Amino acid sequence: MALNLNEPRVIEWLAQFAIADQPVAKDLLSHFLTVGADDLNLGLRAAVSAIAQEQPGPIALYAERHIRRTNGKPNRLFQETRSKHRRAHGNGPVPVPQGKPYARETGSEGTIATLITGLARAEPQRFLDHPGPDAIRKHKVRSYVVVTDFIGSGRRACANLEGAWQIRSFKSWHSFGLLRFEVVAYSGSLAGIREVERHPSGPRVRIHCGCPVIDDLEPVMRERITDFCRRHAPRKLPDDRTPLGYGNAGALIAFDHGIPNNAPLLLHTDGPNSVPLFPRRSSGLLGSPRKVATRREQIDRSLMNLRQARLALAPRFAGISEQEQQMMLLLTALKRSPRWTLAVSARTQLSVMEVEAMIEQARSAGYVDDKLRPTKAAYEAMTYLKKSSVPPTPLPKTPIEMYCPISLRPPC
């Protein structure tokens, strides 16, 4: 879903910038992806269910959480015996850490923990809620899955994996092929996903929907938005963040429970002459900026962001089915690189599974080549649909066969 640019707080935020900067600020918000609580729940459920269909045996689910560090190294999540042959034992980690008495905040881990509890209650034989080593042995768990809303830099997800990877029992199970590690997220940046995939445990990362990032925009728009974010960023940058956010990610996504710190700083941090739209990374003050859009509205919006207004407004395009419109949207997104599934998902706001299925259909129809570039047939189809004239009405089809005599009687 997209931000409602007519919401009073959004209008107020845009009005604080100079008139020359307001169109750039609107372009920034028009590419924003907003994820409601229901969308987050359904997306993560679909990704976890995909693991259950592919992987036999029980699955251990853990909500990604903040891991404390000692000497720069993440603390262990499980207990080990102190004998020569160390063995993991005990219960699993607490889903939502208690935190410090003066700073108790609950982030996405609370929402994710509730989702995991619901899955474990619905299918206790398939899903385990934060099990410890004893429960993993008892139920013969074969998948260790870390669940999160967003993978930004990948550092936090890697810390959650490292908390288990340091335990010798987990390394032993993995080496014998008895346990595999996976990370499930609603969305994530490509750099963060690659960072997680490089972890020694060799995790498989599953993403429901790609995240729009500033670097993936068209060159002219990317330069304009980047310059705008730099000019309005705080003069003294916190931590090791850049004007485009932590890890220089430039992520354009917001959830009901907040916005990640990988988003541009001017959106969630006070600037030299501006106040943020998401103060302290909270989306609560926006009220209800998101409206549920139909699939056709999402297709039109994505085409507009891809600078394909002529195709979106063409009568011939409006006359084809929704599935055909999605195919044309996919082919439009594949006209420029990168053509990775995640990048195409971010441009089209289609889920990763939808993009993968549609790419196979496009290959079968001869619309894309081996490098996922649109073929001549694809360009001919898009050119035909862009024409402003209404296609001729086809003759009606009737199943009734016309009568034709096969023999004639002589006249009387």
C-alpha positions in Angstrom: 0.0 0.0 0.0 1.1 3.6 -0.6 1.1 6.6 1.7 -2.0 8.9 1.4 -0.4 12.2 0.3 -3.7 14.0 1.2 -3.5 13.1 4.8 -3.2 16.3 6.9 0.1 15.4 8.6 1.7 14.5 5.3 0.6 17.8 3.8 2.0 19.6 6.9 5.3 17.8 6.5 5.6 18.6 2.8 4.7 22.3 3.4 7.8 22.9 5.6 10.1 22.6 2.6 10.8 25.2 -0.1 8.4 25.1 -3.1 11.2 23.9 -5.3 11.8 20.9 -3.0 8.2 19.9 -2.5 7.9 17.9 -5.8 11.0 15.9 -4.8 9.6 15.2 -1.4 6.4 14.0 -3.0 8.4 11.7 -5.3 10.1 10.3 -2.2 6.8 9.5 -0.5 5.2 8.2 -3.7 7.7 5.3 -3.8 7.1 4.5 -0.2 5.7 1.0 0.7 3.5 0.9 3.8 2.8 -2.4 5.4 -0.2 -2.8 7.7 -0.4 -5.3 10.6 -2.6 -7.7 8.6 -0.3 -7.5 5.6 2.7 -8.3 7.7 0.9 -11.2 9.4 -0.3 -12.7 6.1 3.1 -12.3 4.4 5.1 -13.9 7.1 2.5 -16.7 7.4 2.9 -17.4 3.7 6.7 -17.5 3.9 6.7 -19.8 7.0 4.1 -22.1 5.3 6.3 -22.4 2.3 9.1 -23.8 4.6 6.6 -26.3 6.1 5.6 -27.6 2.7 9.3 -28.1 1.6 10.8 -29.2 4.9 9.5 -32.4 6.6 9.6 -32.5 10.4 8.9 -29.9 13.1 10.1 -26.3 12.6 11.5 -24.1 15.4 10.5 -20.5 15.2 12.3 -17.6 16.9 11.4 -13.9 16.8 14.4 -11.8 15.9 15.4 -9.8 18.9 18.2 -7.5 20.2 21.2 -9.6 21.3 23.5 -8.2 23.9 27.2 -8.4 23.1 30.3 -9.1 25.1 33.6 -7.8 23.8 31.8 -7.2 20.5 30.6 -10.8 20.2 26.9 -11.7 20.5 25.9 -13.6 23.6 24.8 -17.2 23.4 21.1 -17.9 23.3 21.3 -21.3 25.0 23.0 -22.9 27.9 25.9 -25.5 27.7 27.3 -27.9 30.1 30.7 -27.2 31.5 32.1 -30.6 30.9 34.8 -31.5 28.4 32.1 -32.5 25.8 29.9 -29.5 26.0 26.2 -30.2 25.4 23.4 -27.7 24.9 20.5 -28.0 27.4 17.7 -26.0 28.9 14.9 -23.8 27.6 14.8 -21.4 24.7 15.2 -17.6 24.8 12.5 -15.3 26.0 10.7 -13.9 22.9 10.6 -10.3 24.2 13.5 -9.3 26.4 12.6 -7.4 29.5 14.9 -4.6 28.8 16.2 -1.9 31.2 13.9 -0.4 33.9 14.3 3.1 32.4 14.0 2.1 28.7 11.4 -0.6 28.1 10.3 -0.5 24.5 8.8 -3.3 22.5 9.5 -3.3 18.8 8.7 -5.7 16.0 9.6 -8.7 18.2 6.3 -8.3 20.1 4.3 -8.6 16.9 6.4 -11.4 15.6 6.2 -13.3 18.9 2.4 -13.1 18.8 2.4 -14.5 15.3 4.7 -17.4 16.2 2.5 -18.3 19.2 -0.6 -18.4 17.0 1.2 -20.7 14.5 2.4 -23.0 17.3 -1.1 -23.2 18.9 -2.7 -24.0 15.5 -0.3 -26.7 14.5 1.7 -27.8 17.5 3.1 -30.8 15.6 4.6 -28.6 12.9 5.7 -25.4 14.7 7.5 -24.9 18.0 7.5 -21.6 19.8 11.1 -20.6 20.8 12.1 -24.2 21.9 15.3 -24.9 23.8 17.9 -27.7 23.0 15.9 -30.2 25.1 12.8 -29.7 23.1 14.7 -29.7 19.8 16.1 -33.1 20.6 12.7 -34.4 21.8 10.8 -33.4 18.7 13.6 -33.9 16.2 13.5 -30.4 14.9 15.0 -30.0 11.4 14.6 -26.2 10.7 15.8 -23.3 12.9 14.0 -20.3 11.6 14.5 -16.7 12.6 11.5 -14.5 11.8 11.6 -10.7 11.4 9.8 -7.9 9.7 12.7 -6.3 7.8 16.3 -7.1 7.0 18.2 -3.8 6.8 21.9 -4.0 7.2 21.6 -7.7 8.2 23.6 -7.2 11.4 20.8 -8.0 13.8 19.7 -11.1 11.9 23.3 -12.3 11.9 23.6 -11.7 15.6 20.5 -13.9 16.2 22.0 -16.7 14.1 25.4 -16.3 15.8 23.7 -16.7 19.2 22.9 -20.3 18.2 25.9 -21.0 16.0 28.3 -20.5 18.9 26.7 -23.6 20.6 28.6 -26.7 19.7 25.5 -28.9 19.6 23.9 -26.7 17.0 27.1 -26.8 14.8 27.2 -30.6 15.2 23.5 -31.0 14.1 24.1 -28.7 11.1 27.3 -30.5 10.0 25.4 -33.9 10.1 22.6 -32.4 8.0 20.1 -32.7 10.9 19.4 -29.0 11.2 19.2 -26.2 8.7 19.1 -22.4 9.4 16.6 -20.1 7.7 15.6 -16.4 8.0 12.1 -15.3 7.1 11.3 -11.6 6.6 8.5 -9.6 5.1 11.0 -7.4 3.2 14.6 -6.5 3.2 17.4 -4.7 1.3 19.6 -6.6 -1.1 22.8 -5.7 0.8 21.3 -6.9 4.1 20.1 -10.1 2.6 23.5 -10.9 1.1 25.1 -10.1 4.4 22.9 -12.7 6.2 23.5 -15.3 3.5 27.2 -15.0 4.1 26.9 -16.2 7.7 28.8 -19.4 8.4 25.6 -21.3 9.1 24.6 -20.9 5.5 21.1 -19.7 6.1 18.4 -19.6 3.4 16.7 -16.2 3.3 13.0 -16.0 2.4 11.5 -12.6 1.6 7.8 -12.0 1.0 8.0 -8.7 -0.8 10.9 -6.6 -2.1 11.7 -3.2 -0.5 11.9 -0.1 -2.6 15.3 1.6 -2.2 16.6 4.9 -3.5 19.5 3.3 -5.4 16.9 1.3 -7.5 15.2 4.4 -8.8 15.8 5.9 -12.2 19.1 7.8 -12.4 17.7 11.3 -12.6 15.2 10.8 -9.8 17.8 9.0 -7.7 20.1 11.9 -7.8 17.4 14.4 -7.0 16.1 12.5 -4.0 19.6 11.7 -2.7 20.5 15.4 -2.9 17.3 16.3 -1.1 17.9 13.8 1.7 21.5 15.0 2.2 20.5 18.7 2.4 17.8 18.1 5.0 19.6 15.5 7.1 20.8 16.4 10.6 24.2 18.2 10.6 25.5 15.8 13.3 24.8 12.2 12.2 24.0 9.7 15.0 26.0 6.5 15.2 27.5 5.4 11.9 24.4 6.4 9.9 24.4 8.3 6.6 21.7 10.7 5.3 20.1 7.7 3.6 19.8 5.7 6.8 21.8 3.1 8.6 24.1 1.2 6.3 23.3 3.8 3.6 20.3 1.6 2.6 17.8 4.3 1.7 14.9 1.9 2.4 11.5 3.3 1.6 9.2 1.2 3.8 7.1 1.7 6.9 5.2 -0.7 9.1 2.3 -0.1 11.5 4.7 -0.6 14.4 7.4 1.8 13.0 9.9 2.6 10.3 13.3 1.0 10.2 16.4 3.0 10.9 17.6 2.1 7.3 15.2 4.7 6.0 16.4 8.3 5.1 17.1 10.2 8.3 15.0 13.3 7.4 11.9 11.0 7.8 12.5 10.0 11.4 15.2 12.4 12.8 15.0 16.2 13.4 16.8 18.1 10.6 18.3 21.6 10.6 15.1 23.2 9.5 12.6 20.4 9.4 10.7 18.0 11.7 10.4 14.3 10.8 7.3 12.6 9.4 7.9 9.6 11.6 9.3 11.1 14.9 11.5 8.6 16.7 10.7 6.1 13.9 7.0 5.9 15.0 4.1 5.8 12.6 1.5 6.3 15.3 1.0 10.0 14.7 0.0 9.5 11.1 -3.4 8.0 12.2 -4.6 6.1 9.1 -2.5 7.3 6.2 -3.0 4.0 4.4 -6.0 3.0 2.4 -6.6 -0.4 1.1 -6.0 -0.3 -2.7 -7.4 -2.6 -5.2 -5.0 -4.7 -7.3 -5.8 -2.5 -10.3 -5.0 0.7 -8.3 -1.7 -0.9 -7.3 -0.9 -1.8 -10.9 -1.6 1.8 -12.0 0.5 3.3 -9.3 3.4 1.0 -10.0 3.2 1.9 -13.7 3.2 5.6 -12.9 6.3 5.2 -10.7 7.9 3.4 -13.7 7.1 6.4 -15.9 4.5 4.4 -17.9 1.5 6.7 -17.6 0.6 6.2 -21.2 0.2 2.5 -20.7 -1.7 2.9 -17.5 -4.2 5.3 -19.0 -4.6 3.5 -22.4 -8.2 2.2 -23.1 -6.8 -1.1 -24.5 -4.8 -1.7 -21.3 -8.0 -1.2 -19.3 -9.8 -3.7 -21.4 -7.6 -6.7 -20.6 -7.8 -9.0 -17.6 -6.1 -8.3 -14.3 -3.7 -11.2 -14.9 -2.7 -9.8 -18.2 -2.2 -6.3 -16.7 0.1 -7.9 -14.1 2.1 -9.5 -16.9 2.5 -6.2 -18.7 3.6 -4.6 -15.4 6.2 -7.3 -14.9 7.5 -6.9 -18.5 7.7 -3.1 -17.9 9.7 -3.6 -14.7 12.1 -6.0 -16.6 13.0 -3.3 -19.2 15.8 -2.1 -17.0 18.3 -3.6 -14.6 18.7 -5.0 -12.0 16.3 -7.8 -13.0 16.6 -9.8 -9.8 13.4 -11.1 -8.4 13.7 -9.0 -5.3 14.2 -5.8 -7.3 11.3 -6.5 -9.6 9.1 -7.2 -6.6 10.0 -3.8 -5.1 9.2 -2.0 -8.3 5.9 -3.7 -8.9 4.8 -4.3 -5.3 4.0 -7.9 -6.2 5.1 -10.6 -3.8 8.3 -12.5 -4.6 6.3 -15.7 -5.1 4.0 -13.9 -7.6 7.0 -12.5 -9.5 8.7 -16.0 -9.7 5.5 -17.6 -11.0 4.9 -14.9 -13.6 8.5 -15.0 -14.9 8.0 -18.7 -15.6 4.8 -17.8 -17.5 6.5 -15.1 -19.4 9.3 -17.5 -20.4 6.7 -20.1 -21.6 4.9 -17.4 -23.6 8.2 -16.2 -25.2 8.0 -12.7 -23.5 11.5 -12.9 -21.9 14.8 -14.4 -22.8 17.3 -16.4 -20.7 18.6 -13.1 -19.1 15.0 -12.0 -18.2 15.1 -9.2 -20.9 11.8 -8.5 -22.7 11.7 -10.0 -26.2 10.4 -8.5 -29.4 7.0 -10.1 -28.8 6.8 -8.4 -25.4 7.6 -4.9 -26.9 5.0 -5.5 -29.6 2.3 -6.4 -27.0 3.1 -3.3 -24.9 3.1 -1.0 -28.0 -0.3 -2.4 -29.1 -1.8 -1.8 -25.6 -0.4 1.8 -25.5 -2.5 2.9 -28.5 -5.2 5.3 -27.6 -7.8 3.9 -30.0 -10.3 1.4 -28.7 -9.8 -2.1 -30.2 -12.6 -3.2 -32.5 -15.4 -5.2 -31.0 -15.1 -8.9 -32.0 -18.0 -10.7 -33.6 -20.1 -12.5 -31.0 -19.5 -16.2 -30.7 -22.4 -18.6 -30.7 -22.3 -22.3 -30.0 -25.4 -22.8 -32.3 -24.5 -24.4 -35.7 -26.1 -22.9 -38.8 -28.4 -25.3 -40.7 -27.3 -26.3 -44.1 -29.3 -28.9 -46.2 -27.4 -31.8 -47.6 -30.1 -33.2 -49.9 -33.0 -31.7 -51.8 -36.3 -33.2 -52.7 -37.6 -32.9 -56.3 -40.6 -30.5 -56.7 -44.0 -32.1 -56.5 
